[in-house]
Amino acid sequence: MAPRESDSAQEAALRALRHRDLSVRQVEERLRAKGFGEDERDAAIDALRRTGLLDDDRFAESRARALAARGSGDALIRHDLSRAGVDAGSVEDALAGLASEIERARAVAERRGSSAKTARYLAGKGFSDASISAAVAPSVDGELG
């Protein structure tokens, strides 16, 4: 699919960023899908990085907060950010800015109740075994087996 004649890679990238932050990889993939060549993509991404409109650290922090607010554990957040092309250091920095995983797991357990069902839910949302145990084990005692 060739880009529109009047369209530049930078304009297409700005449209992609209009509604939400994206990672560099996500913008690059969108530009590639629109048919822009490597040089055009690189130039657009460099310009957007220089102006601060494209920033993987900001994207990682924002996305991690959004996922955590929806009840996601660290493993799910790590996976999502890695899939978006965010480097490991930025992923860990974003996770460090969140409430601890145990606190988030306890908040979910308070809403859903401390049960084996909640433990399975937390596991499916990417919480660690230690966080799940800290959140539900005191009141489940043996029900998890």
C-alpha positions in Angstrom: 0.0 0.0 0.0 1.6 3.2 -1.1 1.2 6.4 1.0 -0.9 9.2 -0.3 0.9 11.6 -2.6 0.4 14.6 -0.2 1.2 12.6 2.9 4.6 12.7 4.6 5.8 10.0 7.0 5.9 12.6 9.7 2.2 13.6 9.1 1.2 10.0 9.2 3.1 9.5 12.4 1.5 12.5 14.0 -1.9 11.2 13.1 -1.1 7.9 14.7 -0.1 9.7 17.9 -3.1 12.0 17.9 -5.2 9.9 20.3 -2.6 8.1 22.5 1.1 7.6 23.1 2.8 4.9 21.0 6.2 3.3 21.2 8.8 4.0 18.6 8.3 0.4 17.3 4.6 0.9 17.0 5.0 4.1 15.0 7.6 2.5 12.8 5.3 -0.5 12.1 2.4 1.8 11.2 4.6 3.8 8.8 5.9 0.6 7.3 2.3 -0.6 6.8 1.4 2.6 5.0 4.2 2.0 2.6 6.8 4.5 3.7 10.5 3.6 3.0 13.1 3.1 5.6 14.7 6.6 5.1 11.3 8.3 5.4 10.4 6.3 8.5 13.7 7.0 10.2 13.5 10.8 9.4 10.0 11.0 10.8 10.8 9.1 13.9 14.0 11.1 14.5 12.1 14.4 14.2 9.3 13.2 16.6 11.9 12.1 19.1 13.8 15.4 19.0 10.5 17.3 19.6 9.5 15.0 22.4 6.4 13.8 20.8 7.7 10.2 20.6 9.3 8.9 23.8 9.5 5.3 24.8 10.1 6.1 28.5 6.9 8.2 28.6 5.0 5.6 26.7 6.2 2.9 29.1 5.2 4.8 32.2 1.8 5.7 30.8 1.0 2.2 29.5 2.2 0.6 32.8 0.0 2.9 34.8 -3.0 2.1 32.6 -2.4 -1.6 32.8 -1.9 -1.5 36.5 -5.1 0.5 37.0 -6.9 -2.3 35.1 -5.6 -4.9 37.5 -2.5 -6.2 35.7 0.5 -7.7 37.4 4.1 -7.1 36.6 4.5 -10.1 34.2 1.6 -9.0 32.0 2.9 -5.3 32.0 6.4 -6.5 31.1 5.1 -8.6 28.3 2.9 -5.8 26.9 5.7 -3.3 27.0 8.3 -5.7 25.5 5.9 -6.6 22.7 5.6 -2.8 22.0 9.4 -2.7 21.6 10.3 -0.9 24.8 13.8 -1.8 26.1 14.1 -3.7 29.3 15.5 -0.8 31.3 12.6 1.4 30.5 10.2 -1.4 31.3 11.8 -1.8 34.8 11.8 2.0 35.4 8.1 2.1 34.5 7.3 -0.8 36.9 9.3 0.9 39.6 7.0 3.9 39.4 3.9 1.8 40.2 2.6 0.7 43.6 4.1 -2.6 44.5 2.7 -5.7 42.8 1.7 -7.1 46.3 -0.3 -3.9 47.0 -2.0 -4.1 43.7 -2.8 -7.8 44.2 -4.3 -7.0 47.6 -6.5 -4.3 46.1 -7.9 -6.8 43.6 -8.4 -9.4 46.4 -10.3 -6.8 48.5 -12.6 -6.1 45.6 -13.1 -9.7 44.5 -12.7 -11.4 47.8 -9.9 -13.7 49.0 -10.6 -17.0 47.3 -9.1 -19.6 45.1 -11.1 -18.1 42.2 -9.4 -14.7 42.9 -6.0 -16.4 43.1 -6.6 -17.9 39.6 -7.8 -14.5 38.3 -4.6 -12.8 39.6 -2.4 -15.5 38.0 -4.2 -14.9 34.7 -3.5 -11.2 35.1 0.3 -11.7 35.4 0.8 -11.5 39.2 3.6 -13.5 40.7 3.0 -16.4 43.0 4.4 -14.4 45.9 2.0 -11.5 45.3 -0.9 -13.9 44.9 0.0 -15.7 48.2 0.4 -12.4 50.0 -3.0 -11.2 48.8 -5.2 -14.2 49.2 -3.5 -16.9 51.2 -4.1 -15.5 54.7 -7.9 -16.0 54.3 -7.9 -18.9 51.9 -5.7 -21.3 53.9 -5.5 -24.5 52.0 -8.3 -23.7 49.5 -5.7 -23.0 46.7 -4.6 -26.6 46.4 
